[in-house]
Amino acid sequence: MNYWITGFILLQIVTLTLSSCLSELQEIVKSIGSPVFSSNYSTMLQYSSMRLNDLGCFYSCNKLQETKYSFTIASVSPFIVQSMCSPEICTTKDYDEFFSESTLEKFKFIHPLAVKINSIRNIQGMKYGQVVFPIDYQQEHYAHYSPGALAMIIFVSLLFALLIIGSVVDYYAKSNLKENKLGTILVCFSILENGKKLLATRIRSSDTKENLEILNFVRVLSIGWVILGHTTMFGMTVPVIADYNNALNEFKKPEFLVSFGAFNAVDTFFFMSGLLVTYLFLEEIVKTPNLYLLKSGLAIVHRYLRITPLYMFCLLFFWSLQKHLGSGPTNVYIDELFHGDCPDYWYSNLLYINNFIPDGRGSGCVEVGWYLANDMQFFIISIFVLLIYSRVNRLFGWAFVLFSCFIGCLSAGIIAQKYEFNAIVFAADKFSEYLEYFYTKPYVRIAPYALGMATGFILYNMKYNRENGKPYDKVAQFIQSKFENKIVRVSVFVFGILFINAIVFTLNDTYQEPGNNFNYPKWSNEANSIFLGIQRLIYGLGITFILLPLLMGHFTSLAKIMELNIWGILAKLNFSTYLIHLPIMEIIWKSQRAAFAYSVYGNLQFTVYFFILTSFFAVIVVLSVEMPVSNLEKLLFTPPKKVEDDGTKVTEKLKSKKKLTVV
């Protein structure tokens, strides 16, 4: 099978009536018996591939005289090609005549996960057997910057100018500009000031039992798991892999189950988001009960301004410039493959409805944007729920948690049953539909968020009870009292571990029997629907049971490791890392010079590489975009401080120094 195209090409070259192009191709064939590199034709043969997905020698071929590197496409996702160092006189028309449609059908290769080229809505006019000359394609499409790309380059240049000016002002003249609005704005962009904030860590008060600092460790662990999962998933479809025919068989290895478990990692983020929104909003709303409407409105505005500028920056940056950042034989069709939805549906990301627009399937303008849409939708709903919880009836909050878990399970089960989805994400026959109509929908993902809110109720009750000597929420107080029993909290912790392991490893048996077409038929439709129905709830309960005792101040030995300062610093990179890691993967993979071997340990190696590389660029993004925007927002909404006497200023400075440490 590996030599099917090569043998056919040689047969065609020998038997067909010769044109100028075919005459040159025949000379290449004749050089097979010649000494290696003894002639231009012999060299062209050596620089061509002898099997599918052998990329040959792209750069060396293009340096030869009267030659041009080309490849024939069998699939764009995964990328399956036959490359050739061909004569320069050969054109696309020559290859179109050579690879007639009836001829192609004789050796058409079907990969179980291959996306039919004519089904990719963003690649117009492409067909099976399409011949691409990468150098010509890149010259035509990437040699000149679009108006959007030029605008982004100008914006980034101005941004870096602001960073330099802000840093200079901060270093040399900050003390003289405290009362100057322009100076204060410029200091918002100071790399020096923002660098200190990045390295600053919070110290938990000794009289506070609830321990939110451990969440930094969970954030870092979860983003690493996300990168591992995306390396496993997109490593199958984006780059050229050498062992394409055997890659899916790798899934049978038990080690891969940890990678597949990463599809649950975002549920950890949903849990933490629900927890922090609940805890922090209740702090604000209870502290100033008469301003609850204002606080609620400001919370939504703050959330939008906190996330959107960086989100839109990353969207526009990679949409306009990603194709210019890669180089290599497969760096083609970048906009069509990764940003095809952006021209028509970018606004849906701005409004956080991109998981529904268009046609209910969602937009792929930003691959990870579906999570942000869900999170914003959950956030807005939770604000209204917390208002009723805090001002009307505490039981409403708990009822909402139970209702959300029920709806999450019911809707997931019904949708999975209707579309006959498989518990295996990679099941070939429903892969796209699973992602578009199931995986990205809020009514499927809400259970972990709701459980995070329940955890927030319990933690806020602990704080309120400690400060006021009475419980804020009787249900939360009851749960809190049960966790004073060591047997209870240890049992809950163990059950949490068992729940997560059950979700991750239960699928092992069906991975062992992928079927002839990799449709993973072992489980019935009913079994798949039940699993998909309860999957998010069980995983959410697992995270809740593991983290709740730790958040309540128990298991201090483990908590000390999770509280280390390094996790707090890395956690500040999480949002930027999440937004940029996939485009960076795509740039690296589309710049490859040789096919990769797909394996569990190769994916692990790539994961470490991508984590380090993405973290490096995330530092740049945080210091140049995320923190300046946060500083400007605080400047906009924070009322001006009253002038204080020198003694008060010194006292406040000392207090602020005690609140953070810089490492």
N, C-alpha and C positions, 0 to 999 in steps of 0.2 A: 504493500500500500504506500510506503514512503516514496517509492520511485515511480508512481503511476503517471504523474505529469511529465517527468523527465523522459521516460521511455516513449511516451506518446509524442512529445516534441521531436525527439530524434527521428521517429518513424515518419512524421509529417515532413520534416526537413528533407529526408532522403527521397520521399515518394512524390511530393508535390512539384508541379511545374515551377521553375525558379523565377522569382522576381529579384530585384536588386537586393531587397532585404533578405529574402530566403537564400539567395546566393551567398551572402555574407554569413548567414547562420550555418550554411553547409560547410563553409571553411572552418568554422569553430568545431563542428562535428569531426571533420577530417583531422583536426589537431589532437584528437584523443590519443593517438599512438605516438605523438611527437614528444620530445623531452619537455619537461615542465618549464614554463616561462621562456621557451625557445623562440616564440614569435608572439605577435600581438594577439593572434587568435588563440594560441595556447594559454596565454595569460588571461584572456577573457573567460575561457573555460574554467580556469582555476578560481576566478573571482565570482563565478556563478554558483548557485546552489545545486546540489545533487538530490535534494529531497525537500519535502514540504517543510516550511518554517526554518530552513537553513538560510539565513539572510545573506550569505556570501560575504563579499567585501565591498561595501557601499562606497567608502571614501577612496579606496585604491582603484576601484573600477572607474570612478568619475575623473581620476587623474590621468587615465590612459587616453591616448589620442584616438579620436573617432569612435568613442564608445559612450554608452549611456546606461546607467543602472536602471532597471525596471523590475516590477513584480506584478504578478497576476493574482487577483484577489479571489479566494474561495469563500471567505467569511470575514466580516469586519469586527465581529464580537462573538467569540474570540477571534483574534486576528490570525487568519490562516492564509498564507501566501506562498507562492513559488517565485523566487527571485532569480534574476538573470543579468549578467553583464553583457548587454546586447550591442549590436552595431548602432552607431549614431544615426544612420540613415533610416532605421526602422521607426515607423510611426505608429500611433494608436490605430490608424486605419489598417495598417499592415496586420497588426495583431487581431483586429476585429475580423478581418477576412480569414486569418489563420485559425482563430478560435471561433468558428461558426457555432451558432446555437445548437444545431443538431450534433455537432462534434463534441461540444462540451457535455452534453447529456451522457455521452459514453463513459466519461470518467469523473462525473460529478461526485464530489465527496460531501457527505452529510455528517457533520459533527453533532452530537446530541444537544449541545448548548448553542450551536451556531445560530446567529440571528439572520433570518432571511434578508438579503440585501434590499429586496424590493419592499420589505415591511418597515424599513427604517425611514420614518417620515421626513427626517431632516436631510437626507442625502438624495438629491434629485438627479435623475438620469443615470444612476449607477446600476450596473447589472452584474450577474454572476460571470466571472471570467474577466472582469474589468482590468485593463492594463494601466498601471500608473507609473509615470516617470517622476520619481520624487523630486529631483532637482528642478525639473520644469514646473511641477506643481507648486513647490515652495517659492520659486521665483515669481510665479503668476499670482499666488495668493498671499505670500508672507513678505515679499521684498519691500513693499510699501506699507506704511502705517495708515490705518483708517483715521477719519476725523476723531472717532471715539478714542482710539489708541493715542493719538497726539494729545488730545485733551487730558487723558490720564497721565501721560508723561509730564505734561506741564504742571498738572495738579501735584504729582509726587515731587517734582522739583521744587515747587513753591512750599510744599509741606516740609521738605528737608531744610529749606532755607529758614523757615520758621523755627525748626528744631535748633538750628545753629544759633540764630538770633536769640531765641529764648534761653538757651544755655549760657550765652555770653552775658545777657542781662542778669540772669540768675547769679552767675559767678561774680560779676564785677559791680553790679549796681542794684541788686535786689533791695537792700536796706533803704536806698534813696527813692525807691519806686513803690513803696507799700501803699501810698495814698494815690498813686497814679493808675488809672484804669487801664491804659494801654500797657503799662509795665506789668500789671497783674495778669492781663490776658497773655502777654508774651511768656511769662514765667510758667503758664499752664503747659507750654510746649518744651520746657526745659528737660533735657535728657538727664541732667544731674539730679533735679528734684524728683523726677519720675523714677529714676534708677533707685533712689533711696526708698521710695514707696514700694517698688518691686521687691526689694530685699528686706523690707520691714515685715516683722511677724508679730502677731498679737499674743499677749500673755494672758492666759485665763486667770481670773481672779481666784484666790485661794478659797473664798467663801462661796463660790459658785460650783454646784455639783454637776449641773448639766454641762455636757462637754461637746460643743459644736466643732471644736478644732479637729476632731478625728475625721471630719468630712473632707478635709484637704487630702488626706491619704486616699480616701475612697474616690475622690475626683481623679487623682493621678492614676490610680490603678484602673479605673474605668476607661479613661481616655487611651491608656495603653492597650486595653482589651479591644476597644473600638478599632484602633489602628491594626491590631492583629487580625480582627475579623475582616476589615476592608482589604488588607493585604491578601487574605485567603480568597475573598470573593472577587475583587477586581484584578487580582493577580492571575485569575483564570481567564478573564475576558479582555483586559486592556493590552497587556504586552504580548509579544510573540513568544510562545512557549515551545520548547523543542519536543517535548514528549506529549504533545496534545492528545494523542490517541490513548495514552495511559493515565493522563492526569486525573481524570475522574475516578479511576480505580484507587487513587491515593486516598480518597475519602473513606475507604474501608478501614484505614488505620485508626486505632482508638485515639492516638495523639491528636487527630484532627478535631475531635469532639470539643476540645477546649476552644479551638478557633471558631467552630460553629456556634458555640455558646455566646460568642460576642454579639450575636443578634439580640441578646437580652441586655447588653451593657447599657444601652440608652435608657432602659427602664430604671436603671440605678440613678441616672440623671433626673428622670422624671420624679422619682421618689425624693431625691434631695431638693429638687425645686419646690415640690409641694410642702415639704417640711420647713424650708427656710421662709417661703412666702407666708405660711401660717404663723410661725413663731415671731418673725419680725413685724408683720402687719399687726398682730395682736398687741405687741409691745407698744406700737405707735398709737393704735386706736384706743387702747385702755388708758394710756397716759393722758391723752387729750380727747375725752369722749365727746365734747361739744364740737369738735372739728372733724367729725367722722366723714362727712361728705367731701370736705376739702382734702382730707388725707387720702381718701379712696381715689379721687381724681388725680391727685399728685402721684400716687403710687403707680397708676397706669401710665401717666405721662413719663414718669421717671423710667419705668421699665422700657418703654418705647425708645426713649432717648439714650438709654444705656446700651441697648442692643443694636438698634438700627444703623447708626452711622458706620460702625465697623462692619456690619453685615453687608451694607450697600457698597462700602469700599472694596471688600473682597469680591463681591459679585462683579462690580464694574472693572476691577483690576484684571481679574482672570478672564472675563469675557472679552476684554479688549486686547490683552497682551499675552495670554497663555500660549497662543500659537507661535508667537515670536520668541518664546523662551526655550523651546525645545529645538533639537536638531537631530537628524538621523533619518534612516530610510523610511521609517513608519510614521514620521511626524507629518501626517496628512489627515485631512478631514477632521481637524481638531474642533473647529466651531460646530460642525455638524454632529459630531459624536458627543461632545461635552457641553455645548452651549446652544444647542439648536432651538431650545424653547425660549431663550432669552429675548430675541427681538420682539416676540409677540406677547410674552407673559411675564416680563421682568417685574411689572407693577404688582403682580400677585405676591411676590416676595416682600415688597415694600409694605403691603397690607396684611401680610401673614395669613394669606388664604391660598398659598401655593400648593397645599396638599389636596385641594379640591379643583383648582382651575388649571387647565381646561377640562371640560367634560367629566368632571368628577374623579378623574384619574390622577390629577396633580401635574405640576410642572417640574421638569428636570433641569431648570436653569442653574440651580445650585444643588448638587446631589444630596447634601446634608440639610438642605433648607426645610425639608418636611418636619424635622425635629423642632426647629425654631417656631414653625407655624403651630404645631401641636402645643408647645410650651406656652406660647402667647395666648392661645385659645383657652388653655387650662387656667392660666393666670387671671384672665379677665373673669372667667366663671368663678374662680376661687375668691376673688375680692367680694363679689356679691354674697357668696355663701358665708364668708367670714363676717360680713356686716350683720347678717341675720343671726349668725351664731353668737356674736358678741353683744348684740343689742336686744335680741328678741328671746331666743331660746337656745341653750347649749345643745340640746338634743338634736336640733336641726343639723348641726355639723356632723354628728355621728350618723344620722339618717342619710345624709348626702354621701358619706363614705361608703356605707353599705349599698346604697342605690347605685353608686358609680361602679363598684365592684361587680354588682349583679349585671348591670348594663354592659360592662366591658366583656364579661364572660358570654352573655347571651348574644350580643351582636357579633362577637368573634366567631362563635359557634355557628350561628345562622349563615353568615357570609361564607365561612369555610365550607359548610354543607352545600350552599347554593352553587358555588363555583368549583366545588370538588377540589379544594386546595389540599396540597400535601404538607405534612408536618416538616418535610425536608424542603428548605428554601430553594435548593438547587434543582428540584424536580423540573425536568426540561419542558414539559408540556404546559405548565401554568406559571412559569417564572415571572414574566412581565406582569401578568394580571395580579399575581400575589403581591408584588411590590406596589402596584398602582391602586388597587382597590381594597387592600387589607392592611398591609404593613404600615402605611403612612396615615392611617385614619385615627382621629382622636377617640372615637367611641370604641375602638379596639385597644387603645393604649392607656386609657384613663385609670385603670385599677392601681398601678404603682404610684401614680400621682396622689390619688385619694388616700392611699395608705401612708404616704408621706405627710399629708395633712393631719391624719389621725395621730401620727407621731408628734407632729407640731403641737397638737392639743395637749398631749401628755407633758411635753417639755415645758410649754408655757405655764401649765398648771403648777409644775414644780417650782418655777421661778416666782410665780404669783404667791404661792403658798408660803414660800420662804420669806418673801418680803412683807406679806400682809397677815400672815398667821392664820389664813383660812383658804380653803380650796376655791379655785375659779371654776372648775368643771368637776362635778361629782363622778362622772364616768371615768374621766382621766385620773381622778384621785384614787378611784377604786383599782384601776390597772396599776397605778404607781405603787400602791400599797402591796400589791401581790408581788411586785418585783423586789421587795425588801427581803423576800424569802430566797435564799441562795439556791435551793433546789429548783424553784420555779424559773429563775433567770438562767441557770445553767441548762435546764431542759429546753427552754425557749431557744436559747442560742444553738443548741445541738439540732433542734428541729429546723432551724433556719438553714443550717449547713446541709441537712438532708434534703430540704425542699429544692435548694439551688442545684445540688448534685442530681436530683431526680430529673429536673428539667433539662439539664445539660446532657446527662448520660443515658436517659431512657431511649433516645433515638438510635443508640448504637446498633441494635439488631436490624433496624430497617436500612441503615447505611450499608450493612453487609450484603444486602440483596438489592442492588440498584436496578435490576431488570435489563433487558436488552437495549432499551432506549433511554435508560437512566431516568425512568419515571418513578422509581422507588415504590413498587406496587404492594409491598408486604402488608402494610396496614390497610384496612378497609376505609371507605369514605367516612363511616361513622367514627372509627377510631381516630382518624386524622382530625375530624371536626371537634371531637371531645378534647383532644390534646391542645389544639389551637384555641379552643374556647377557654380553657383554664390556665394556659401557659403563663400569661402575664400576671394573673392573680397569684399563682403559686410562686412564681419568681419574686413578685412584690412582697409576698408574705415572708419569703426567705430572707430578703434584704432587711425587712422590718424586724424580724426576730433576731437577726445577727447584730444589727446596729443599735436597736433600742436599749439593751442593757449597757452598752458602751456609752451611748449618748446620755444615759442617766447617771453616769459616773462609776459604773462597776467595771470589773476586769481591768484594773488600773495598770497591770503589767503590760498587757497588750495595748492599752490606750497610750502609754508612754511612747511606744514605737510609732503609733499613728499620729502622735502630736509633734513629731520632730519638725524643726523649722524648715527643712528642705522641702517637705510636702507642701507647706504653706506657700513657698516661693513658686514651686512648679505648678501649684493649683491656680495661681494667677495667670498662667499661660494657657489654661484649659480652653477658654472660649476661642481665642485666636488659633490655637492648635486644631481645634475641631473644625474651624472654617477653612483652614488652608491645607490640611494634610492630604486631602484627596487630589486637589490640583497639583500639589508637589509630586505625589505618586505618579500622576498621569504624565507630567513633564519628564520625570526620570524614565519612566517606562517607554515613552514615545521617543526617547533619545537613545534607546538601546542600539548597540551595534551587532549584537549576537543574541540568539534565542536563549531564554532562561529555562532551566530545568525546574519543574514544579514539584515541590515536595514539602513536607511539614517542617523540616529543619531549614530548608531554603526560605520558606515563608517567615520563620522565626528570625532568621538573619536579616531579612528585609524589614521586618517589624522594628527591630532594634535600630537599624539604620534610619528608617523613616521617622521613628520617634525622636532620635537625636537631631536629625536634620530639620524636622518640623519645629522642634522646640527652639532651635537656634533662630529660625526665621520668625517664630512666634514672639521672641524677645523684641525683635525689631518692630513688629507690628504693634505689640503692646506699648512700647515706648513712644512710637511715632503716631499712633492713631487712637488706640483704646484709652490710654491714660489721659492724653490731652483732651479728648472728648469728655471723659468723666470729670476732669478738672473744670472745663468750661461749663458743664451742666451744674456743678456745685456752685460755681461763681454766679450762675444765672438765678438759682433758686435759694441760695443761702443769703439771709439778710445781712447787711453790713454790721460788723462788730462795733460795739460802743468803745469809745476811747477809754482806756483804763490807765490807772496810775502805774508807775514803774514797779511798785511792789506786787501788784496784782499780776502784771505781765510775767514777772519772774516766777511767781507761784504757778501760773498756768503752764509756762514752759517746762518747769520741773515735773508737773503732773503728766504732761504729754510725753516726756521722755520715759517715764515709768511705764507707760502703756505699750511701748513697742521696743523691740530690740532689732538691731541691724546686724546681719551676719555677712 
